[in-house]
Amino acid sequence: MINKLFKADWVLLGSVFLLLGIGLAVLYSITNTGTESSSLTVFWRQVLYAGLAVAAMLFFALSNFHYLRSYSTAIYFATLFVLLSVLIFGTTVRGTSGWIGLGAFRIQPVEISKIALIIFLASFISQKRMELGETGRLVASFILTSIMLILVIKQPDFGSSMVLLSIWVGMTLVSGISRKLMLTIVFFAAIFSFVGWFQLAPYQKDRIMSFVDPTRDPMGAGYNVKQSIVAVGSGGLTGKGIGHGSQSQLNFLPEKHTDFIFASIAEELGFLGSTFVIALFGTVFYRIRRIAQTAPDNFGYLVAVGVLVMFFVQSFINIGMNMGIVPVTGIPLPFLSYGGSSLISVFAAVGILLNIYSRRESAIKTEY
């Protein structure tokens, strides 16, 4: 156990914990306003979630990640069952019935489903490569992924479904498929996007239309984006300082601790602080790429790629929508946004990455 800890990727760990620390600091600032009865409850809950997240990371870091391949099919079907149960018994929050209530806490299974899909696809692609052939593997993996996508869209959670689709696309592209099949993937993605538009709830369509034309409904669907852009711009070079962001402190900025946490960071820490956060994400992406390159086998390689895609897409969408360059979809920013399900799942993913990294020395990798 101690030996594994010494073999950990400390650059990745340092970047992740810096992001967590920044998130907690800003979360403390924007919730310690005294204007709400909940006050610091959100902050202390996030501290609790952080403790659970670190425990999950250590569990997966110190286990053998190959056990995940052994149970990948069971993990996949269990995830489908939970997602189906959410549609029937789930609690609706902000128009999405994707939550399961457990007393004072709520669990969002779609966050866990992202990790489950990565594990399942990594196992499926690596094991069925020769058995099904290139085309068969592509079609089968798309169908199995689509089942999960449909259950998520029905919640409706269009943002998470885009992340799941991106995971499938990314992992499939690195599995050694031909250019012809790459074009097929683009075709499937286009069809999915077209069909997905008609599955969106009215408020989700309004968000996309407001992205195209922010002045269309400035006090309605476009309000969040407008306030977020104001918060980002008002931070200037060095920011207004922790606890002094007017947009977040005076509650002009909606969902300041979840969807728009980056706008809160930009307002209080400024351009320099925002750039530092983006640089930390860049470091995380780079280290995950290195972990993928040194993975002991194709399963570990595909898992690392899947996690990289998940982190990158979520970060890009969240930061993009905070800056008004991507439609608002309700995607949390990894390591920074408030939420137990998201925080625990991303730290669990980091634990799996650390496990893969610790076995790099004995790697005998079969290249695609």
C-alpha positions in Angstrom: 0.0 0.0 0.0 2.8 2.4 1.0 4.7 1.5 -2.1 1.7 2.4 -4.3 1.4 5.8 -2.7 5.1 6.5 -3.4 4.4 5.6 -7.1 1.5 8.1 -7.3 1.5 10.8 -10.0 2.1 13.7 -7.6 1.8 16.3 -10.3 -1.7 15.1 -11.1 -2.6 14.9 -7.4 -1.2 18.4 -6.7 -3.2 19.9 -9.5 -6.4 18.2 -8.4 -6.1 19.2 -4.8 -5.3 22.8 -5.8 -8.5 22.9 -7.8 -10.4 21.5 -4.9 -8.8 24.1 -2.6 -9.7 26.9 -4.9 -13.3 25.6 -5.2 -13.7 25.4 -1.4 -12.3 28.9 -0.9 -14.6 30.5 -3.4 -17.5 28.4 -2.2 -16.9 29.6 1.3 -16.8 33.2 0.0 -20.0 33.1 -2.0 -22.0 31.2 0.6 -20.9 33.3 3.6 -23.1 36.2 2.7 -25.6 36.1 5.6 -28.4 36.7 3.1 -29.7 33.1 3.2 -30.8 30.9 6.0 -28.7 28.1 4.6 -25.6 30.4 4.8 -22.5 28.1 5.1 -24.4 24.8 4.9 -23.5 24.4 1.3 -19.8 24.9 2.1 -19.7 22.4 5.0 -21.6 19.9 2.9 -18.9 20.2 0.2 -16.2 19.7 2.8 -18.0 16.4 3.8 -18.3 15.5 0.1 -14.6 16.2 -0.3 -13.8 13.8 2.5 -15.9 11.1 0.9 -14.3 11.9 -2.5 -10.8 11.5 -1.2 -11.8 8.2 0.4 -13.2 7.0 -2.9 -10.0 8.0 -4.6 -7.8 6.1 -2.2 -10.0 3.0 -2.5 -9.7 2.9 -6.3 -6.0 3.9 -6.2 -5.1 1.1 -3.8 -7.2 -1.6 -5.5 -6.5 -3.5 -8.7 -8.2 -1.7 -11.5 -8.4 -4.9 -13.5 -11.3 -6.0 -11.2 -13.3 -3.3 -12.9 -12.9 -5.1 -16.2 -14.2 -8.4 -14.6 -17.4 -6.7 -13.4 -17.8 -4.2 -16.3 -20.9 -5.9 -17.6 -22.6 -6.0 -14.2 -21.6 -2.4 -13.6 -23.2 -1.4 -17.0 -26.5 -3.2 -16.4 -26.7 -2.0 -12.7 -26.2 1.6 -14.0 -29.1 1.1 -16.5 -31.3 -0.1 -13.7 -30.5 2.9 -11.6 -31.1 5.3 -14.4 -34.4 3.7 -15.2 -35.4 3.8 -11.5 -34.6 7.5 -11.5 -37.1 8.1 -14.3 -39.8 6.4 -12.2 -38.9 7.4 -8.6 -36.5 10.3 -9.1 -36.8 13.7 -7.5 -37.1 16.7 -9.9 -34.6 19.5 -9.4 -34.4 22.5 -11.8 -36.6 20.6 -14.3 -34.5 17.4 -14.3 -35.8 14.3 -12.7 -32.3 12.9 -12.3 -32.0 12.8 -8.5 -32.6 10.2 -5.9 -33.4 11.6 -2.4 -31.7 10.0 0.6 -32.9 12.0 3.6 -31.3 15.4 3.6 -29.0 14.4 0.7 -29.6 13.8 -3.0 -27.6 11.5 -5.3 -27.3 12.2 -9.1 -26.7 8.8 -10.7 -25.8 10.3 -14.1 -22.5 11.4 -12.7 -21.7 7.8 -11.7 -22.9 6.6 -15.1 -20.1 8.4 -16.9 -17.5 6.4 -15.0 -19.6 3.2 -15.5 -19.7 3.8 -19.3 -16.0 4.4 -19.5 -15.2 1.1 -17.7 -17.8 -0.8 -19.8 -16.6 0.6 -23.1 -12.9 0.0 -22.2 -13.7 -3.6 -21.4 -16.0 -4.1 -24.4 -13.7 -2.6 -27.0 -10.5 -4.3 -25.7 -12.2 -7.7 -25.4 -14.4 -7.7 -28.6 -11.8 -6.2 -30.9 -11.0 -9.5 -32.7 -14.3 -11.2 -31.9 -16.6 -8.7 -33.6 -14.3 -6.9 -36.0 -14.2 -3.2 -36.6 -17.7 -2.5 -37.9 -19.4 -4.9 -35.5 -17.6 -3.4 -32.5 -18.6 0.1 -33.6 -22.3 -0.7 -34.1 -22.6 -2.8 -30.9 -20.8 -0.2 -28.8 -23.0 2.6 -30.2 -26.2 0.7 -29.5 -25.2 -0.1 -25.9 -24.1 3.5 -25.4 -27.4 4.8 -26.9 -29.5 2.9 -24.4 -27.8 4.8 -21.6 -28.1 8.0 -23.6 -31.8 7.6 -24.0 -32.4 7.1 -20.3 -30.4 10.3 -19.6 -32.1 12.3 -22.2 -35.5 11.3 -20.8 -34.6 12.9 -17.4 -34.1 15.3 -19.4 -30.3 16.0 -19.0 -29.0 17.0 -22.4 -25.6 18.2 -21.1 -24.7 14.8 -19.5 -25.9 13.0 -22.6 -23.5 15.0 -24.6 -20.7 14.0 -22.2 -21.6 10.4 -22.6 -21.7 10.6 -26.3 -18.3 12.3 -26.3 -16.9 9.5 -24.2 -18.1 7.0 -26.8 -16.7 9.0 -29.7 -13.4 9.6 -28.0 -12.8 6.1 -26.9 -13.9 4.7 -30.3 -11.6 7.0 -32.3 -8.5 5.9 -30.4 -9.4 2.2 -30.8 -7.8 2.0 -34.2 -10.8 2.4 -36.6 -10.5 3.4 -40.2 -11.2 6.8 -41.7 -14.4 5.5 -43.3 -15.7 4.4 -39.9 -14.7 7.8 -38.4 -17.0 9.5 -40.9 -19.7 7.0 -39.9 -19.2 8.2 -36.3 -19.7 11.8 -37.3 -22.8 10.7 -39.2 -24.3 9.0 -36.1 -23.4 11.9 -34.0 -25.2 14.3 -36.4 -28.3 12.1 -36.3 -28.2 11.9 -32.6 -28.0 15.7 -32.3 -30.9 16.1 -34.7 -33.1 13.6 -32.9 -32.0 15.0 -29.5 -33.3 18.4 -30.4 -36.9 17.1 -30.4 -36.3 15.4 -27.1 -35.3 18.6 -25.4 -37.6 20.2 -22.8 -38.8 23.7 -23.8 -36.5 25.5 -21.3 -33.5 23.6 -22.8 -34.4 24.8 -26.3 -34.7 28.3 -24.9 -31.2 28.1 -23.5 -29.8 27.1 -26.9 -31.7 29.8 -28.7 -30.5 32.4 -26.2 -27.0 31.3 -26.8 -27.5 32.0 -30.5 -29.1 35.4 -29.7 -28.4 36.5 -26.1 -30.6 39.6 -26.5 -33.6 37.4 -27.4 -34.8 37.1 -23.8 -32.4 39.0 -21.5 -34.6 38.7 -18.4 -35.6 35.1 -19.1 -33.6 32.3 -20.8 -30.7 34.7 -21.4 -30.5 36.1 -17.9 -28.0 33.5 -16.6 -25.6 34.0 -19.4 -25.8 37.8 -19.2 -25.1 37.8 -15.5 -22.3 35.3 -15.9 -20.6 37.4 -18.6 -20.9 40.5 -16.4 -19.3 38.6 -13.5 -16.4 37.3 -15.6 -15.7 40.8 -17.1 -16.0 42.7 -13.8 -13.1 40.7 -12.3 -10.5 42.5 -14.3 -6.9 41.5 -14.0 -6.6 40.5 -10.4 -10.2 40.2 -9.3 -12.3 41.9 -6.6 -10.9 39.6 -3.9 -12.4 36.7 -2.0 -15.7 37.8 -0.5 -16.0 40.9 -2.6 -17.6 39.8 -5.8 -20.8 41.9 -6.2 -22.5 39.6 -8.7 -22.1 36.5 -6.5 -22.3 38.1 -3.1 -25.5 40.0 -4.0 -27.0 36.9 -5.7 -27.3 38.5 -9.2 -25.4 35.4 -10.5 -27.7 32.4 -10.6 -26.4 28.9 -9.6 -23.2 30.7 -8.5 -21.9 27.6 -6.6 -22.7 24.9 -9.3 -23.1 25.7 -13.0 -21.5 29.2 -12.7 -18.8 28.6 -10.2 -16.2 29.6 -12.8 -17.8 33.0 -13.2 -17.6 33.4 -9.4 -13.9 32.5 -9.5 -13.3 35.0 -12.4 -15.0 37.8 -10.5 -13.2 37.3 -7.2 -9.8 36.1 -8.6 -9.7 37.9 -11.9 -8.1 37.1 -15.2 -4.9 35.8 -13.4 -6.8 33.5 -11.1 -9.0 32.2 -13.9 -5.9 31.6 -16.0 -4.3 29.7 -13.2 -7.4 27.5 -12.9 -7.3 26.8 -16.6 -3.6 26.0 -16.4 -4.3 23.5 -13.6 -6.9 21.8 -15.8 -4.3 21.8 -18.6 -1.8 20.1 -16.3 -4.5 17.5 -15.3 -5.2 16.8 -19.0 -1.5 16.4 -19.8 -0.8 14.0 -16.9 -3.8 11.9 -17.9 -2.5 11.7 -21.4 0.9 10.5 -20.0 -0.9 7.9 -17.9 -2.7 6.6 -21.0 0.6 6.4 -22.9 2.2 4.3 -20.2 -0.8 2.2 -19.3 0.0 -1.5 -18.7 -2.6 -2.8 -21.2 -5.3 -1.6 -23.7 -8.0 -1.7 -21.0 -6.0 0.8 -18.8 -5.2 2.9 -21.9 -8.9 3.1 -22.9 -10.0 3.9 -19.4 -7.5 6.8 -19.2 -8.6 8.1 -22.5 -12.3 7.9 -21.5 -11.6 9.9 -18.2 -9.6 12.4 -20.2 -12.5 13.0 -22.6 -14.9 13.3 -19.7 -12.8 15.8 -17.8 -12.1 17.9 -21.0 -15.6 18.0 -22.3 -17.1 18.9 -18.9 -14.5 21.6 -18.3 -14.9 23.0 -21.8 -18.7 23.1 -21.7 -18.8 24.6 -18.2 -16.2 27.3 -18.7 -17.5 28.0 -22.2 -21.1 28.6 -20.9 -19.8 30.8 -18.2 -18.1 33.0 -20.9 -21.2 32.9 -23.2 -19.5 30.8 -25.9 -21.4 27.5 -25.2 -25.1 27.0 -24.5 -26.0 26.6 -20.8 -26.5 22.9 -20.2 -26.0 22.5 -16.4 -22.7 20.6 -16.5 -20.6 20.8 -13.3 -17.0 22.0 -13.4 -14.9 19.0 -12.2 -13.3 19.5 -8.7 -14.8 23.0 -8.4 -18.6 22.9 -8.6 -20.7 22.1 -5.6 -22.2 18.6 -5.5 -21.4 15.3 -3.9 -22.2 13.0 -6.8 -19.9 14.9 -9.2 -17.1 15.4 -6.7 -17.0 11.8 -5.6 -17.2 10.5 -9.2 -14.3 12.6 -10.5 -12.1 11.7 -7.5 -13.0 8.1 -8.0 -11.8 8.5 -11.6 -8.5 10.1 -10.4 -8.1 7.0 -8.1 -8.4 4.7 -11.1 -5.9 6.8 -13.0 -3.4 6.6 -10.1 -3.9 2.8 -10.0 -3.1 2.6 -13.7 -0.1 4.9 -13.3 1.3 2.8 -10.4 1.5 -0.3 -12.7 3.3 1.5 -15.5 6.7 0.0 -14.8 5.6 -3.6 -15.6 3.7 -2.4 -18.7 3.8 -4.6 -21.7 1.4 -2.6 -23.9 0.0 -3.8 -27.1 -0.3 -0.9 -29.5 -3.4 -0.4 -31.6 
